[in-house]
Structure formats: structure tokens, C-alpha cells
Amino acid sequence: MREYLLTLCVTAAVTYLLTGPVRKFAIVAGAMPEIRARDVHREPTPRLGGIAMFFGLCAGLLVADHLTNLSEVFKNSNEPRALLSGAAVIWLIGVLDDKFEIDALIKLGGQMIAAGVMVMQGLTILWLPIPKVGTVALTQWQGTLLTVALVVITINAVNFVDGLDGLAAGMVCIAAAAFFMYTYRIWYSYGIEAAAPATLFSAILMGMCLGFLPHNMHPARIFMGDSGSMLIGLVLAAGAISVTGQVDPDNLFGGSERSTVHSMVPVYIPLLMPLTIIAVPTADLVLAIVRRTWRGQSPFAADRGHLHHRLLEIGHSHSRAVLIMYFWSALIAFGALGYSVNSASSMWIVLGIVFLSAVGLVLLLLPRFTPRAPRWAEHLVPPRYRRRRAAVEPVVVLAEEDRSPRPPVVAGVSGVNGATAVGPRSRLLDGRKAESSR
């Protein structure tokens, strides 16, 4: 566990430290596209955050290769090298798209090429665990097609939810945390070495997201762009493919317990866990494809009908919409994880999920409710959670010579931190406004 935590921390540190210089490079390179109709932010923001995330991935793999226990993963499996090769391909395509806005079909072809590169190096699905049937071996073509499909779906699902500050990185981090707990339990509790690569991928993915989130939280100073969203989507898919296609679930149980596993679908988690971690992004992807096709549009045509856009439309703030999406992702991923760990308490787990779902629905129905902290704790919370006090602003009367026209304050000017800001209003302007309203 200590080596996994060290790898996670190194990945997060490298990603965090490189994001600042990458932001400056993106500004100089002109990777700041104009605001589109579907965008939520108010001013052009630099992209190319995926550059820092890719170098964080490389640093994590390099450190893991020199650690005592994790180095065995590189000796016994070619999956880390396959991941790095596929990540390099998808990262290059994302960088080009962030700078030049390449066509959607070209990106789709690049995603298939990246998946094919991983398949050629051994990162593929060899068999599937089917409830009440057992392990079903796949032919080479079946495994290849299924692997490519899973990679493409996961990449686009993550890319579709990357519409609010900190949304994609946070949701993927939550999914990676749940997946890490599951794969580490398989590797540590059952001694199955085939689960070690997926555990390593999950730890590195958490580090990439945690290192980038401080720069990407609202208001974001930099966006990850397609170079980042497609990259973390590919890493997430690689972990799911590794544990689904390489770990034989029949080795996890033995004796009479195996028949119990085959008869209980929720416990047969090697097939369900990879699906639950991308449940919310996949639902958004499916809804978007159906919505656009129904309107006679291309499935790749951008719009403002995603789940996070709808949360904003019904009245939720930017931060609140992101937290709600975090909540649903964590509920599904960790609910499936808890169901797989202790099936004897399955009824209590189900009741807990139902209760938390009810809490989530209440939060959705109260978009304009803002909690207020008690007065004794106001200094411990951000200003938006403090009780408002009525304040009388002083009125400044200008002298006759100071009533000359002043240049207006321009909204949307980028401040030092790159976030949208109106800028401080001077007392003179306040005085002019107060005098003109008399």
C-alpha cells in the first residue's frame, strides 16, 4: 500500500507543479479558443492541461518501475507499456485538437488507433464473466472488438462530461478511488497478481486528477481540454479492461461459494464494477446520442443538453451542479463496491443506497437553497455561507472638476489568477452612480 501511495503522491505532485507552466505555454501558443454558445465560462481560458497530466502519468509509471514490489508488475506484464503507448497516441491527438480543432471523425479514428495499440501489446479482454454461466473465453477478434468499443465509449463518456470546472477530473477521481479499493482487495486478499496492473493504473489516475483539480476548480485557471479528458478516459478504460479480461473470476472463489456467486449477479462484480464507475458519464453519452439523432443532427454535434447543463438551467450554481454530479458518481461506484465486499449485508447496503438517493433527489429539488452557518462559525466558512448584513454605503459627492467622463469598467477582464472578474469598483464611480440616481 505504501508504494501505491508514493506513486499516487509523485503523480499528483508532478501534475500539479507542471500545470502552471503549461498554462503559460497554452497562452503563448494561442490554445485559448473563443467562447462558444454551449460554453459556461465567460472568458477565453487556456487549455492543454492534458500535457501536465500526461507527464504525471509518465512520472508515476517511472517511479513504480523502480519500487521493490511494483517493479514486479513491469516484469510479469506488458500492460504498463501498452498503457503508455496508447496514452501517448491519444494524448497527441488531444493536443492537436486543443490547438487546431480537428474533425470529430478524425478523433474517433485516433481513439480506435490508440485502443488498437494497446490490444497489440496484450492489453485486451480474453474472457468475460457471465452470471449463471461462468467464464466465457473470447476469440481474438471478439476480444479486440470488445476492447476497442470499451475504450472508445469510455473516452467519449468522460469527454462529454467535461463541461464544468472540475467536473470530469473529480468524477474520474471518485471512480478511480472506488476501482482502486476493489482491485487492491483482489490483489491483496486473494493473492491474484493479474490484478496488480489495474491497481497501479487506478492509483496513477487518482494522482493525475488530484494534481490537476486545484487548478481546475471553479473558477478554473486552465482546462484539461481533449488532451486531458481523452487521456484520463483511456487510463480508466485500461484499468477496467485489465481486471475484466485478465483476472479469471473463478479463481476468486472456490467450493460451494462459486455456485453462490454464479447465482447472485450483484456479487459477480468483475463484470459490473467497470460499468458502474462510468455509469453517469455513459448515461450522459447515451442521452446525448439519442437526443441529437432524434433531432436529425450528428451524434458529434455539440449542444447544451448535457446533465450538467440541465442542472444549471433549473437553478443550481456552478459549484452545486458539480457537487451533485460528484454525489451521484460516488453513490453508484461505492455502492457497487460495498455490495461486492459484503454480500451478507446486501439488504442494508441497498437501504443505504435508497436513502442516499432520496437525499440526492431532495438536493435536486432545492436548487436555490443556500445553507447558512451560525454566527459563531462564520469565520470558518467561505463568505457565501455567511449571513448577510445590511450595510450602508457612503455616498461620495464629486467636485465639479471631477465630473468629467471616465472610461467604463469592462466586465470579463482576466485577473492575475486567470478567472473571470469584474474588477474592484472605485469609490469615485460609486459616487457618480449614487449622484446620478438622485
C-alpha positions, 0 to 999 in steps of 0.5 A, spaced: 500 500 500 505 504 501 508 504 494 501 505 491 501 511 495 508 514 493 506 513 486 499 516 487 503 522 491 509 523 485 503 523 480 499 528 483 505 532 485 508 532 478 501 534 475 500 539 479 507 543 479 507 542 471 500 545 470 502 552 471 507 552 466 503 549 461 498 554 462 503 559 460 505 555 454 497 554 452 497 562 452 503 563 448 501 558 443 494 561 442 490 554 445 485 559 448 479 558 443 473 563 443 467 562 447 462 558 444 454 558 445 454 551 449 460 554 453 459 556 461 465 560 462 465 567 460 472 568 458 477 565 453 481 560 458 487 556 456 487 549 455 492 543 454 492 541 461 492 534 458 500 535 457 501 536 465 497 530 466 500 526 461 507 527 464 504 525 471 502 519 468 509 518 465 512 520 472 508 515 476 509 509 471 517 511 472 517 511 479 513 504 480 518 501 475 523 502 480 519 500 487 521 493 490 514 490 489 511 494 483 517 493 479 514 486 479 508 488 475 513 491 469 516 484 469 510 479 469 506 484 464 506 488 458 500 492 460 504 498 463 507 499 456 501 498 452 498 503 457 503 508 455 503 507 448 496 508 447 496 514 452 501 517 448 497 516 441 491 519 444 494 524 448 497 527 441 491 527 438 488 531 444 493 536 443 492 537 436 485 538 437 486 543 443 490 547 438 487 546 431 480 543 432 480 537 428 474 533 425 470 529 430 471 523 425 478 524 425 478 523 433 474 517 433 479 514 428 485 516 433 481 513 439 480 506 435 488 507 433 490 508 440 485 502 443 488 498 437 495 499 440 494 497 446 490 490 444 497 489 440 501 489 446 496 484 450 492 489 453 485 486 451 479 482 454 480 474 453 474 472 457 468 475 460 464 473 466 457 471 465 452 470 471 449 463 471 454 461 466 461 462 468 467 464 464 466 465 457 473 465 453 473 470 447 476 469 440 481 474 438 477 478 434 471 478 439 476 480 444 479 486 440 472 488 438 470 488 445 476 492 447 476 497 442 468 499 443 470 499 451 475 504 450 472 508 445 465 509 449 469 510 455 473 516 452 467 519 449 463 518 456 468 522 460 469 527 454 462 529 454 462 530 461 467 535 461 463 541 461 464 544 468 470 546 472 472 540 475 467 536 473 470 530 469 477 530 473 473 529 480 468 524 477 474 520 474 477 521 481 471 518 485 471 512 480 478 511 480 478 511 488 472 506 488 476 501 482 482 502 486 479 499 493 476 493 489 482 491 485 487 492 491 482 487 495 483 482 489 490 483 489 491 483 496 486 478 499 486 473 494 493 473 492 491 474 484 497 478 481 493 479 474 490 484 478 496 488 480 496 492 473 489 495 474 491 497 481 497 501 479 493 504 473 487 506 478 492 509 483 496 513 477 489 516 475 487 518 482 494 522 482 493 525 475 486 528 477 488 530 484 494 534 481 490 537 476 483 539 480 486 545 484 487 548 478 481 546 475 476 548 480 471 553 479 473 558 477 478 554 473 485 557 471 486 552 465 482 546 462 484 539 461 481 540 454 481 533 449 488 532 451 486 531 458 479 528 458 481 523 452 487 521 456 484 520 463 478 516 459 483 511 456 487 510 463 480 508 466 478 504 460 485 500 461 484 499 468 477 496 467 479 492 461 485 489 465 481 486 471 475 484 466 479 480 461 485 478 465 483 476 472 479 469 471 473 470 476 473 463 478 479 463 481 476 468 486 472 463 489 472 456 490 467 450 493 460 451 494 461 459 494 462 459 486 455 456 485 453 462 490 456 467 486 454 464 479 447 465 482 447 472 485 449 477 479 450 483 484 456 479 487 459 477 480 462 484 480 468 483 475 463 484 470 459 490 473 464 494 477 467 497 470 460 499 468 458 502 474 464 507 475 462 510 468 455 509 469 453 517 469 458 519 464 455 513 459 448 515 461 450 522 459 453 519 452 447 515 451 442 521 452 446 525 448 446 520 442 439 519 442 437 526 443 441 529 437 439 523 432 432 524 434 433 531 432 436 529 425 443 532 427 450 528 428 451 524 434 458 529 434 454 535 434 455 539 440 449 542 444 447 544 451 443 538 453 448 535 457 446 533 465 450 538 467 447 543 463 440 541 465 442 542 472 444 549 471 438 551 467 433 549 473 437 553 478 443 550 481 450 554 481 456 552 478 459 549 484 452 545 486 451 542 479 458 539 480 457 537 487 451 533 485 454 530 479 460 528 484 454 525 489 451 521 484 458 518 481 460 516 488 453 513 490 453 508 484 461 506 484 461 505 492 455 502 492 457 497 487 463 496 491 460 495 498 455 490 495 461 486 492 465 486 499 459 484 503 454 480 500 451 478 507 449 485 508 446 486 501 439 488 504 442 494 508 447 496 503 441 497 498 437 501 504 443 505 504 443 506 497 435 508 497 436 513 502 442 516 499 438 517 493 432 520 496 437 525 499 440 526 492 433 527 489 431 532 495 438 536 493 435 536 486 429 539 488 432 545 492 436 548 487 436 555 490 437 553 497 443 556 500 445 553 507 447 558 512 452 557 518 451 560 525 454 566 527 459 563 531 462 559 525 462 564 520 469 565 520 470 558 518 466 558 512 467 561 505 463 568 505 457 565 501 455 561 507 455 567 511 449 571 513 448 577 510 448 584 513 445 590 511 450 595 510 450 602 508 454 605 503 457 612 503 455 616 498 461 620 495 459 627 492 464 629 486 467 636 485 465 639 479 472 638 476 471 631 477 465 630 473 468 629 467 467 622 463 471 616 465 472 610 461 467 604 463 469 598 467 469 592 462 466 586 465 470 579 463 477 582 464 482 576 466 485 577 473 492 575 475 489 568 477 486 567 470 478 567 472 473 571 470 472 578 474 469 584 474 474 588 477 474 592 484 469 598 483 472 605 485 469 609 490 469 615 485 464 611 480 460 609 486 459 616 487 457 618 480 452 612 480 449 614 487 449 622 484 446 620 478 440 616 481 438 622 485 
